[in-house]
Amino acid sequence: MNRTLKIYYTSDIHGCFAPTDYAKDRPSPTGLSNCAAGFENDGNTLLLDGGDTLQGSPFTYWLYSRTEEKSLVPARLMNLAGYDFVTLGNHDFNYGTRELERYLEALDARCLCANVEGLRFVEKYAVVRLENGLRVGLTGVTSQFVPRWEKPENIEGLTFTDAFETARDMLAELKAQNVDLTVCLYHGGFENDVETGEALSETLENEGYRMCRELDFDILLTGHQHMPLEDKCVHSTFTCQPPDKAAAYIRMDVTVDGGGKVAARSVLCPAGDVTPDAFSSYLAPLERETAIFLDTPLGRLDTALPAQEPLDRALNGCLIANFFNQVQLEATGADISATCLANTVPGFSQNVTLRDIVSNYIFPNTLKTIRVDRAVLKQALERCAEYFTLDESGEPTVSRAFLEPIVQHYSFDFLSGVEVTIDLRRAPGERVCSIRRNGEELSEDATLTLCLNNYRASGAGGYDCYAACETVGELPDEISSLIIAYVDRRREITVDKTRWLTVLY
């Protein structure tokens, strides 16, 4: 006798609850509210989420900076959708343990995150029995890199254990419960190409492929990479991944036959343009307040900062990056500054609003200042130079390493304060041919202070050379808040127009 389970799965919602394009201030066929219109729950259905819920949109930026309700709003919206189980993503820790626990306490869904110790309202695993009698065992784990990325005060008192080892232990526990089906919610992605098995990364940030290869969960639901993936079976484990910002959700239909054999098919379902009335009613007043907050004018730039294609801004310089570096340099007093941009940035008009700022700088990062020498700078700049490759005609294009397994234009850094020349005709690792400061080549024994975001300072994105550097200072404020304060304080701003990087090819 066949028994079935229907799974609806989202991950990396990143605060996108409403069907709104905040950068353009217009409706958009996206968001959890519209995804929820497609959820058809019954006694043989589970609604699951893979984390990174609380951070990432102008809406949640407003929420966590201005309202008293803060975490309760995302919880209420998740409750309206009817979630059964969730796990935690790395960005869910961005507002600290207190806010995270308030969210979890208000959440109807049960939180499964077995490799985090010390957090209330979190369980290691669960076993549920469906109306058709099917016993489903579930667990959840998050990327073990959270302590590497997160501000220490936000995770004080918490312990993070190895994601793979914990998942293996939980699988054994679930099997001991004699379940018919095992499911793992993993806030992490794939370190290998799921089609070819080719290794794409050597870090332990993502271990989904290893979990499929070495463990035998029936279903592995992944996230973190924002990589749409449907209907895959990797080493006998059925797996998938939805895109970020609730642009689509996964529907998975699972069958367990009389002999215990599991089969599953998953499909990506676009969020669509239908918003259930319950969401519209709850969100409407919140959205009105958000719009007023975001459209408050703060200051004026001496020039507009246009949006650019990622390759163009890397090759030819980017005024938006220069502007962000101006803010960082003033805030820290460092000698030089490094910043990165999101995969897509809308650009600034001359009259700057809060909407402009939170739409162009979307990361919840804080600032660190570290001490570097020429050797460290060269290693970091060589990593930047890996962003480029030359096509058959000798023209630069974006290298595969920055496009697969996920698009990561944000792993290219823009530096201000040193004039750099790289030559793409040279072999990778030998492309940086000049690093000049104040018109002179930087000596081997010179040291400089470099301000950069805490994520990059940890070595993330391929910049391991930064991780061992001495920390000179740290600022607790998010960089977006520093940008807001900078514009509000200065009002009339002249943007640095220096072209700090020259690319030869």
N, C-alpha and C positions, 0 to 999 in steps of 0.2 A: 504494500500500500504506500503510495507516494504522499508525502506531506510537504507543504510549501511554506516559505517565508518570503515576505516582501520587505525589502529594506529601502528606506529613503536616507540619503547620506549627503551632508554638506560638510565643508571644511573651509577654514580661512575666510570666514565671512568678513572679517576686518571692519566691523562696525557698519557694514552696509546693510542696514535693516530696511530702509525706505527705497522706493524706486526713483532715486534722485541722482542726477549728475551734479554734484556740488560745485565742480569747477565751472560748469556752464549754466548752472542754476536752471535746470530744466528736467522734466521727467525722463526716466531711462528704464528700459525693460530689464531691470536687474534688482537685486536686493532680496533679503530673506522673506519679506512680506509677499513678494510675488512668487517666490519659490513655494511658499506655503500653500498657495492656491492649488498646487498640483499634488499635495500630500493627501492620500486617501487612506486614512488609518482604520484598521479593524483589529480584531483579536489575533491575527496572524501577521502583523506588521510591526516593524521596529523603525523608529525615527532616530537617527544617530548623527552626531557631529564630531569633527576631528580637531576642534580647537582653533585658536587665534580668532576669538569672537569679539573681544572687548576693545581692540585698538585698530586704527588704520583709516578712519574716515573723518571728515570735518565734523560730522554729527557727533561722534564719540569724543573728538577733541573738545567741542563745546560742552558736551555732557560732563566730562571729567574736569573741566576747568571752571565751570560756572554753576552747575546745578547741585542741589543737596541730594538728589536721588542717586546720581552717579550710577553705580553698578546695578541698581534695582531696575532701571529701564531696560537694559539688555536682557535681564532675567525675565521680565514680564513679556518681552517680545518672544523670547525662546519658549516661554510657557504657552503663549497664544498659538505658536506653531505646533506644540504638542510633543516636544522631544522626549524620548525615553532615556537615552544615555548620551553623555558627552565625554570627551577627554580634554586635556588642556594643551594649548599651544604655547610656544615660547613668549609670544606677545601678550598672553593673558596675565603675565606676571609684571607687566610694565607699570602698573599703577600701585603695586605693592600688595602685600599679603592681606592687609585689612580689607581693601576694596575687593580683592579676589574672593575672599571668604564671604563677604556680604553678597556678592553675586551668586556664589554657590549655595548659600543658605536660602536665598530667595528662589532658586531654580527648582522647578518640579522634577526635572530630569536628574538622574543619578550620575555623578561624576566618577569615572573610572580612570585612574592615573597611577598605576602601580609603582612607578619608579620615582615618585615624589613622596618623601616622608615629612611629617610635621605640619601638614595642611589639613585643616578641618573640612568636613563634608566631602571627603574623597575616599573612595573604596578601591581595592585592588582588583576585584573581579566580581562578576554577578552571574547568576544562573536564573533564567526565566523560562517559564513553561507557557507555550502558546495555547490558544484554544483548541488547536488540532492535536495537542499532546507533545509537540516537538519541544525538546529541551535544548535551549540555546545557551552556551557559555560565552561570556564576553569579558574582555579585559581591555585596558588602554595603557599606552606608554607615550611619553613625549621625548623629543630630541634631548639627548644628554648634554647638549651644548648650552642649555639654558644658563648655567652658572658662568659660562664663558662670556655670554652676551649681556646678562642682566646686571643692573646696578646692585651691589651687595646689600644695600639697605632694603631693597624690594624683595629679597629672598632670604632675609635673615631668619635663622632658625629652621630653614628647610634643607633637606638633604636630597640630592639627585643621584640615583644609581644608574648603572649601565642599562641602556634601553634594551639591547638585544638579550642580555643575560636575564633581565627581569621578565621580558616577554617569554623566554624559554621556561622560566620557573612557573609563570602563570599558566602556560599551556599545560604543563604537567598537572597543576592543581585542577584545571578545568577537566582534564581527562579523568582524573580521580573522582570527579563528580558524575561520571557516566553521562555526559551530555551527548546529544546527537550531532551537534554542530558547534564549531569553535570560531569565534570572531575576535579579531584584534583591531582596535582603533589605534592607529599609530600616527602621531603628529611628527611625521618625517616622510621622506620620499625615497627615491631610488638612487643608489650610488653606481649602478650599472644600467646599461641600456636594456630595457625590458624585452626588446626584440632579439638582440644579438648576444646579450650577456657581456658586452664589452665594458670594461671598467671605465667609469667617467670621473670618479673622485676617490681619493685615498683617505679622506677624513671619515670620522665616525658621526658626522652631522646627520647623514641619511644612511640607513641600513635596511631599507625595505627589501632590496634584492636578496641580501643575505638571509633575511627572515624567511623569504619564500624558498630559498635554496636549502637552508639548514633546519628550519622548523617546519611543522606541517599543520599550521592553522588552515582551516578550510577557507576562511575569508580574511584578507588583510586589507583594511580600508586606510588609505594613506592621505597625506596632505603636505603642508609646509612648502612644497616646491611650486605650487600654483600651476601645475602641469596637467591639463585635461587628459584623462586616460580612462577609456571604457573597455569593458569586455576583454580583459586579459587574464590568462591563466599562466602563472610563472611557477615552474617546478611543482605543479599540482595544487597551487594555492590561487584561488580566484581573487583578483585585485583590481583596483581602480583608483582614480583620483579626480575630484572636481576642480574647476578653476577657482580662483579667489574672488572675493567681493560678491559672492552669491550670484554670479552671472549665470550659473547653471547648477543643477544638483544631479546626483546619481540616483537612478532607480535600479535596484538589483532584484531579480527574481530567482529565488533559490529553491531547489527541490532536493529532498532526501528520500531515496527510494527505500523499499522494504529491507534491502540488504545493507543499508547505511551509506550507500554511495551518494556523494554530494555533487550536484551540478548547479551552475549559476550563470546567469547572463546579466550584464549590466549595461546601462545606456545613459548617456548624458542628456539631460532634459533642460532646455533653456528656461530661464526664470519666467519669461513671457511678460505680458503687459496687463495682467489681471491682478488687482490688489484686493484681497478679502476685506469686507467692511470693518471687521474688528481691528485690523491693522490700520486702516485709513483713519478710523475714529481716534485711535490711541496716538498715532503719529502726528496727526494734523497740527495740534497746538505746539508740539515739540519742534516740528519742522519750521513753523512760523518764527518761533523764538530763535532757532538756529540761523535762519536767513537774516534776521535783524543783526544778530551778533556778527555774522560773517561779512556783511556788507557795510560795516562801519568803516569809514575812511580813516586812515592813520597818517599818511604822508605822501610825498610826491618824489619820484625819481627824475633825474635830469634827462633820462631817455627810457623808452619802453624796452623791456627785455623779452624779445620774441622767443617763441617755442622753436626748437630745432630738432631735426632728426638726430638720433644718438650718434651716428657716425660723423655727421657734420660738426656737431659740437665738440667731439673728441679731436677731430682733425684741425679744426679752425678756431677753437676757443669758444667759450660760452660766457656771456655776461651774467647770466643767472648764477653760475658757479662763482664767478668773481665777486658778485654781490654777497653770496653766502660766506665766502672766505673773508670779506671785509668785516662782516658781523663777528665771525669767530675770532679774528685777529684783535678786534677792539675788546671783545669780552675777556680774552685771555692774556693779551700782551705778548703773545708768542712771536717768534721771529718769522715763521712761515705757517701756512695753513693748508689743509687738504679737505676737500669735500667731495661728495658723490651726489649724483642726481638719480631720481627714480627713472624707471624705464621710459616713462612718458611724463613730461611736465608741460603745463599749459602756457607758461610764460606770464609776465607781468605787464600790465598797462602802466602808464606813468603815475596815475593815482592808485596808490596801493591800499587794498582792503585786507581785512583778515582772511577773506575768502581766497585772495591771491596767495597769501603766505601759506595757509594750511593746505592749499591745493598743490603748491609747488614744492614745499618741503613736508613730505608725508611721514617721515620716519620719527619715532619717539626717542631719538638718540639724545644723549647728553654729550658734553665736551670733555675731553681729556687733553692734557698737554704732556708730551713726552720729550725726552732728549734724544736726538739722533745725530749721527755723523754722516759723512759722505757715503760710506759703505752701505749703511742702512737705507739712505735715500735712493741709492742706485738700485738696490734690490727691489724696493717698492716701485720705482719708476720702470724697471724691467718688467714687473708684473703688469703695470699699466700698458707697456708696449706690446704685451701679449694680446691685448685687445684687438690688434690689427693683424691682418694677413694680406698678402698681395695676390690678386687673382692672376689669371693667365696673361692678361694684358698689362700687368704691372700696376694696376690700380688698387688702392687700399680698400679693404672691406672688413667686416667684423669677423673675427676668428670663431671657429666652431666652439671653442672652450667657453665663450661668453654667451653662447646661444643654446647649448645642450648640457645637461638634460633640461635646464630651464633657461629662459632669457634673463641675463643678469648684466644689463648695461650699468646697473648701479655698482658693479665691482670695478668700474673704471674711475680713477680718482683725478680730480683737477687740483693742482697745486698753485698757490699764490705765494710770491716772495722769493722764488728762485726761477731763473730762466733756463729752461731745459730744451735740449735738442736730441731727438731720437731719429735713427736712420733705419727704416724698415727693410732696406736692402741687406742689412746685416742679419746674422743668425740670431734667433731668440736667445736672450740672455746676454747679448753683446750689442744691443741696439742703442743704449744710452751713451751718447758721445760727448755731451757737455752738460754740466750743471753749474750755472753761474749765479752769483749773488752780488748785487751792487756793481755789476759790470766786470767782475773778476771771477775766474774759475775757482770753485770751492775746493779748498785744500783737503787732503786726506785726513788731517788731524783736526779740522774745524768741527765744532759741534753747534747745533742749532736747537731751539725749542720749536716743536711742531704741535699745533693743535689740530685735532681731528675727532670724529665722533667715537664714542666708546665702543661701538660695534667694530669699527675698523681697528681701533687701538688694541683690541683683543687678538688681532691677527686674522679675523674672519675675512673671507673673500679672496684668500690666497696671499695675504700680507703677513705671513708668519714672522717676518723680520721685525715687526712692531711689537710683538708680544713680549719680548725680553727687554725692551727699552725701559729706562728709568722713567717713572711717572713724576712729573714736576708739579702738576696740579689737576684738579677736577672741579667741574661746576655741576651742581645738582639740577639746574634748570634744563628743560628740553630745548634743543636748538631752535625749534619753531617759536618757542616763547622768547628766546633771545632775539630772534629776528623781529618779532612783534615789538619788543621793547626798544630795539634799535631804531625802527621806523618811527615809533611813537615819540621817541626822545628827540630825534634829529629833524623830523618833518620834511626838510628839504635835503635830498641826498644826491651826491655825485657818485656815480657808479665807476669803479675801477675798470678801465678799458684796456688794460695791458694784455697783450697776448703772451702768456707765460710759457706756452709749449709750441715748439716748432717741429713739424713732422716732415722728414725727408723721405722721398720714395722715387 
